[in-house]
């Protein structure tokens, strides 16, 4: 039986018009390993904003019930050419109740259960999703489970990546974020040294209050000196950067080399042999990534994305990570929300201009059934 419900779609056209609109969508009956989830909670993560607000003039946009139309910066229009005129369902993750399943045993076992899931169209009243991408929440609420995939598995993925590449320490930029705070708790539990980069003193105080040992403030005049001290103390030559644009990655590599050069016993025109590596996993800053010739040749800059990581990690690692998330859902992986909004309210000007700022500690939760 087909189920009808509202779904938020994002469409961009070649003339630079972005339309966010609630539309009626028919959800077919699940088959095989699929389940149909009645969505009850879905967070707005930075990764969701790429389809929602990136490059849009939100102040001059036109707002009407269930719809927003805005102009988008030309370089964003060009970068998203592949989706011009093609409506994209929005919302990476969320949680709700399974109301129908396919015939496969894994799917059937979830009937009637509260689950967290990654349907990639979570801003809707229903979601059709593979049972493999569901996590039964047991006694946990849908609000507890709404943010249990993207940030928790990403933070765990950073720790797994560090271990697999032989590192015992990590640098993390924008470290006061929800994900950054999770990573701090993971690293303390797992014995991984962590260097936290934040923008402001109040963010530093927040992390120190949670037990962070190495916190450096990027706006401080002595930022690179303090970063060098933290790298020397921890041996952190691996970093994760969600900012992407600008010089955060460059500064980390340059400071890693500064520390490595102090350990050299002789001059080498090609710099130190210490491998320095930065992963870029986000685009909080949309400008170009600037790299300078100031750290020799033993360095790597790469992208890090959760889906490819999980595909490479394999079922054993993924199963272990999911079990840990469920066990520590209200502690290590707890999320808090500034405001709850309905599907319609998330398209109102006051809400969208607020959550688009991606401010620390001001995460929104969408309640699709409200």
C-alpha positions as CSV (number, residue, x, y, z in Angstrom):
1,X,0.0,0.0,0.0
2,X,1.3,3.4,-0.9
3,X,1.7,6.0,1.9
4,X,1.3,9.7,1.2
5,X,3.3,12.3,3.2
6,X,5.1,15.6,3.0
7,X,8.7,15.7,1.9
8,X,11.1,18.7,1.7
9,X,12.8,19.1,-1.7
10,X,15.6,21.4,-2.7
11,X,15.9,22.5,-6.4
12,X,18.4,24.8,-8.0
13,X,18.2,26.1,-11.5
14,X,20.9,27.3,-13.9
15,X,19.8,30.9,-13.4
16,X,20.7,30.7,-9.7
17,X,17.3,30.2,-8.2
18,X,17.0,27.9,-5.2
19,X,13.6,26.6,-4.2
20,X,13.0,24.8,-0.9
21,X,9.5,23.4,-0.9
22,X,7.3,20.9,0.9
23,X,5.6,18.6,-1.5
24,X,3.3,15.6,-1.3
25,X,5.2,12.4,-2.0
26,X,4.0,8.8,-2.5
27,X,6.1,6.3,-0.5
28,X,5.6,2.7,-1.9
29,X,5.2,-0.3,0.3
30,X,8.7,-1.6,1.4
31,X,10.1,-4.7,-0.3
32,X,12.9,-7.1,0.5
33,X,15.2,-5.5,3.1
34,X,13.4,-2.1,3.1
35,X,11.5,-0.6,6.0
36,X,9.0,2.3,6.0
37,X,9.7,4.7,8.9
38,X,7.2,7.2,10.3
39,X,9.8,10.0,10.9
40,X,9.5,11.8,14.2
41,X,12.8,13.6,14.7
42,X,15.6,14.7,12.4
43,X,18.6,17.0,13.2
44,X,19.9,19.8,11.0
45,X,23.6,19.0,10.6
46,X,26.1,21.1,8.7
47,X,26.2,18.4,6.0
48,X,22.4,19.1,5.4
49,X,23.0,22.8,4.8
50,X,24.8,22.1,1.5
51,X,21.4,21.4,-0.1
52,X,19.5,23.8,2.1
53,X,21.3,27.1,2.3
54,X,24.8,27.1,0.9
55,X,25.4,30.3,-1.1
56,X,21.8,31.5,-0.8
57,X,20.8,35.1,0.0
58,X,18.5,34.3,2.9
59,X,17.8,37.9,3.8
60,X,16.4,38.8,0.4
61,X,14.6,35.4,-0.2
62,X,10.9,35.1,-0.7
63,X,9.1,33.2,2.1
64,X,5.6,31.7,1.9
65,X,4.0,28.8,3.8
66,X,6.0,25.6,3.1
67,X,8.2,27.3,0.6
68,X,11.3,29.5,0.2
69,X,12.8,30.9,-3.0
70,X,16.3,32.5,-2.9
71,X,19.0,33.6,-5.3
72,X,22.3,31.7,-5.0
73,X,25.9,32.9,-5.6
74,X,27.1,32.2,-9.1
75,X,30.1,30.0,-8.0
76,X,27.7,27.8,-6.0
77,X,25.4,27.5,-9.0
78,X,28.3,26.4,-11.2
79,X,29.6,23.9,-8.6
80,X,26.1,22.3,-8.4
81,X,25.5,22.1,-12.2
82,X,24.8,18.3,-12.1
83,X,21.6,18.9,-10.1
84,X,20.2,21.8,-12.0
85,X,16.4,21.4,-12.3
86,X,16.5,18.1,-10.4
87,X,14.6,18.2,-7.1
88,X,16.7,16.7,-4.2
89,X,15.1,15.3,-1.1
90,X,16.8,16.7,2.0
91,X,17.8,15.4,5.4
92,X,20.5,12.8,6.0
93,X,19.5,11.2,9.3
94,X,16.7,11.0,11.8
95,X,14.6,8.6,13.9
96,X,11.1,7.3,14.0
97,X,8.9,4.2,14.2
98,X,8.9,1.4,11.6
99,X,5.3,1.0,10.3
100,X,5.9,-1.5,7.5
101,X,8.7,-3.8,6.3
102,X,9.8,-5.9,3.4
103,X,9.9,-9.7,3.7
104,X,13.6,-10.1,4.6
105,X,14.1,-11.3,8.2
106,X,16.3,-8.3,9.1
107,X,13.7,-5.9,7.9
108,X,10.8,-7.8,9.4
109,X,12.5,-7.9,12.8
110,X,12.2,-4.1,13.0
111,X,8.4,-3.9,12.7
112,X,7.0,-1.6,15.3
113,X,10.4,-0.6,16.7
114,X,11.8,2.9,17.2
115,X,14.9,3.2,14.9
116,X,17.5,5.7,14.0
117,X,18.2,5.7,10.2
118,X,20.0,7.3,7.4
119,X,17.5,7.6,4.5
120,X,19.0,10.8,3.0
121,X,15.4,12.2,2.9
122,X,14.8,12.5,6.6
123,X,13.0,15.9,6.3
124,X,9.7,14.2,5.5
125,X,6.9,12.5,7.3
126,X,8.0,9.1,6.1
127,X,11.2,7.5,4.9
128,X,11.9,4.4,2.9
129,X,15.2,3.0,4.0
130,X,17.3,-0.2,3.9
131,X,17.2,-2.1,7.2
132,X,21.1,-2.1,7.1
133,X,20.9,1.6,7.6
134,X,18.7,1.4,10.7
135,X,19.7,1.1,14.4
136,X,17.0,-0.2,16.7
137,X,16.9,2.2,19.7
138,X,15.5,-0.1,22.3
139,X,14.5,2.0,25.3
140,X,15.9,5.2,23.9
141,X,13.6,7.9,22.6
142,X,13.5,9.1,19.0
143,X,15.0,12.4,20.1
144,X,18.0,10.6,21.7
145,X,18.4,8.6,18.5
146,X,17.9,11.3,15.9
147,X,21.6,12.3,15.8
148,X,23.0,8.8,16.3
149,X,24.6,8.2,12.9
150,X,26.3,11.1,11.2
151,X,28.2,12.8,14.0
152,X,28.8,9.7,16.2
153,X,30.1,7.5,13.4
154,X,32.2,10.3,12.0
155,X,33.9,10.9,15.3
156,X,34.4,7.2,15.8
157,X,35.7,7.1,12.2
158,X,38.4,9.6,13.0
159,X,39.6,7.5,15.9
160,X,39.5,4.4,13.7
161,X,41.4,6.2,10.9
162,X,44.1,7.4,13.4
163,X,44.7,3.9,14.8
164,X,44.7,2.3,11.3
165,X,47.3,4.8,10.1
166,X,49.5,4.4,13.2
167,X,48.8,7.7,14.9
168,X,48.3,8.2,18.7
169,X,47.2,11.8,18.5
170,X,44.9,14.0,16.4
171,X,44.4,17.7,15.6
172,X,40.7,18.7,15.2
173,X,39.6,22.1,13.9
174,X,36.2,23.7,14.9
175,X,36.5,21.5,17.9
176,X,33.7,23.0,20.0
177,X,31.1,21.6,17.6
178,X,28.7,18.8,18.6
179,X,30.9,16.4,16.7
180,X,34.1,17.9,18.2
181,X,32.8,17.4,21.7
182,X,31.9,13.8,20.9
183,X,35.5,13.3,19.6
184,X,36.9,14.7,22.8
185,X,35.0,12.1,24.9
186,X,36.0,9.3,22.5
187,X,39.7,10.3,22.6
188,X,39.8,10.5,26.4
189,X,38.2,7.1,26.7
190,X,40.4,5.5,24.1
191,X,43.7,7.1,25.1
192,X,44.2,9.2,22.0
193,X,45.8,12.6,22.5
194,X,43.7,15.4,21.0
195,X,44.6,18.9,20.0
196,X,41.5,21.1,19.8
197,X,41.4,24.2,17.7
198,X,38.6,26.7,18.4
199,X,37.9,30.3,17.5
200,X,37.0,31.9,20.8
201,X,37.9,31.8,24.5
202,X,34.4,30.8,25.5
203,X,34.7,27.7,23.3
204,X,38.0,26.9,24.8
205,X,36.5,27.2,28.3
206,X,33.7,24.9,27.3
207,X,36.1,22.2,26.2
208,X,38.4,22.6,29.1
209,X,35.4,22.2,31.4
210,X,34.8,18.8,29.7
211,X,38.4,17.7,30.4
212,X,40.2,18.8,27.3
213,X,43.9,19.2,27.9
214,X,45.1,20.8,24.7
215,X,43.0,23.7,23.4
216,X,44.3,26.5,21.2
217,X,42.4,29.6,20.0
218,X,42.9,30.4,16.3
219,X,42.1,34.1,16.8
220,X,44.9,34.5,19.4
221,X,48.0,36.4,18.5
222,X,50.2,33.5,19.6
223,X,48.0,30.8,18.0
224,X,50.8,29.1,16.0
225,X,53.2,29.1,19.0
226,X,50.5,27.4,21.2
227,X,49.6,25.0,18.4
228,X,53.3,24.1,18.1
229,X,53.5,23.5,21.8
230,X,50.4,21.2,21.6
231,X,51.8,19.2,18.7
232,X,55.1,18.8,20.4
233,X,53.4,17.6,23.6
234,X,51.2,15.1,21.8
235,X,53.0,14.1,18.6
236,X,49.9,15.0,16.5
237,X,50.8,14.8,12.9
238,X,47.3,13.9,11.7
239,X,44.5,16.3,11.5
240,X,40.8,16.7,10.6
241,X,39.5,20.0,9.2
242,X,35.8,20.7,8.7
243,X,36.5,24.3,7.6
244,X,38.0,23.4,4.2
245,X,38.4,26.9,2.8
246,X,41.1,29.3,3.8
247,X,44.4,28.4,5.6
248,X,43.4,26.1,8.5
249,X,44.9,23.0,6.9
250,X,47.9,25.0,5.7
251,X,48.6,26.3,9.2
252,X,48.3,22.9,10.7
253,X,50.8,21.4,8.2
254,X,53.2,24.3,8.6
255,X,53.1,24.0,12.4
256,X,53.6,20.2,12.2
257,X,56.7,20.8,10.1
258,X,58.0,23.4,12.5
259,X,57.8,20.8,15.3
260,X,59.3,18.1,13.1
261,X,62.2,20.4,12.0
262,X,63.3,20.9,15.6
263,X,63.9,17.2,15.8
264,X,66.1,17.0,12.7
265,X,69.8,16.4,13.3
266,X,70.9,17.9,9.9
267,X,69.6,20.2,7.3
268,X,67.6,18.8,4.4
269,X,66.5,21.1,1.6
270,X,63.3,19.0,1.2
271,X,62.2,19.4,4.8
272,X,61.7,16.8,7.4
273,X,60.9,13.2,6.7
274,X,58.0,13.3,9.2
275,X,54.7,12.5,7.3
276,X,52.2,15.2,8.0
277,X,48.6,14.5,7.0
278,X,45.4,16.6,7.0
279,X,41.9,15.3,6.1
280,X,39.3,17.9,5.0
281,X,35.8,16.7,5.8
282,X,33.7,19.7,5.4
283,X,33.2,23.2,3.9
284,X,32.3,25.6,6.6
285,X,34.4,28.1,4.7
286,X,33.4,28.1,0.9
287,X,36.6,29.9,-0.3
288,X,39.6,28.2,-1.9
289,X,41.8,25.9,0.2
290,X,45.1,27.7,0.4
291,X,48.3,25.7,0.6
292,X,51.8,27.3,0.8
293,X,55.2,25.8,0.1
294,X,56.3,25.8,3.8
295,X,56.3,22.2,5.0
296,X,58.7,20.2,2.8
297,X,57.4,17.4,0.7
298,X,56.4,14.7,3.3
299,X,52.7,15.8,3.5
300,X,49.3,14.8,2.3
301,X,46.0,16.5,2.1
302,X,43.0,14.3,1.4
303,X,39.2,14.3,1.7
304,X,37.4,12.2,4.4
305,X,33.7,11.2,4.0
306,X,31.7,8.9,6.2
307,X,30.1,6.7,3.5
308,X,33.4,5.6,1.8
309,X,35.0,5.1,5.2
310,X,32.2,2.7,6.3
311,X,32.4,0.9,3.0
312,X,36.1,0.3,3.4
313,X,36.0,-0.4,7.2
314,X,33.8,-3.6,6.7
315,X,31.0,-5.1,8.7
316,X,33.0,-6.0,11.8
317,X,34.2,-2.4,12.3
318,X,30.8,-0.9,11.5
319,X,29.0,-3.4,13.8
320,X,31.4,-2.5,16.6
321,X,30.9,1.2,16.1
322,X,27.1,1.0,15.9
323,X,27.1,-1.1,19.2
324,X,29.2,1.5,20.9
325,X,26.9,4.3,19.8
326,X,23.8,2.6,21.1
327,X,25.6,1.8,24.4
328,X,26.7,5.4,24.9
329,X,23.8,7.2,23.2
330,X,23.0,9.4,26.2
331,X,26.6,10.0,27.3
332,X,29.5,10.0,24.8
333,X,27.1,10.6,21.9
334,X,24.5,12.8,23.4
335,X,23.1,15.7,21.4
336,X,21.2,18.8,22.6
337,X,19.0,21.1,20.6
338,X,18.4,24.9,20.7
339,X,15.0,24.6,19.1
340,X,12.5,22.2,17.7
341,X,10.7,23.1,14.5
342,X,8.1,21.5,12.3
343,X,8.7,20.9,8.5
344,X,6.9,24.1,7.8
345,X,8.6,26.1,10.5
346,X,12.1,25.1,9.2
347,X,11.3,27.2,6.0
348,X,10.4,30.3,8.0
349,X,12.9,33.2,7.8
350,X,13.7,33.5,11.5
351,X,14.5,29.8,11.7
352,X,16.4,29.3,8.5
353,X,18.6,32.3,9.0
354,X,19.4,31.1,12.5
355,X,20.3,27.5,11.8
356,X,22.2,28.4,8.7
357,X,24.8,30.2,10.9
358,X,25.9,26.8,12.2
359,X,26.7,28.4,15.6
360,X,28.2,26.2,18.3
361,X,25.6,24.7,20.7
362,X,22.6,25.9,18.6
363,X,21.6,22.8,16.7
364,X,18.0,22.5,15.5
365,X,15.7,19.4,15.6
366,X,13.0,18.9,13.0
367,X,9.8,17.2,14.1
368,X,8.1,16.0,10.9
369,X,4.8,15.0,12.4
370,X,4.2,18.3,14.2
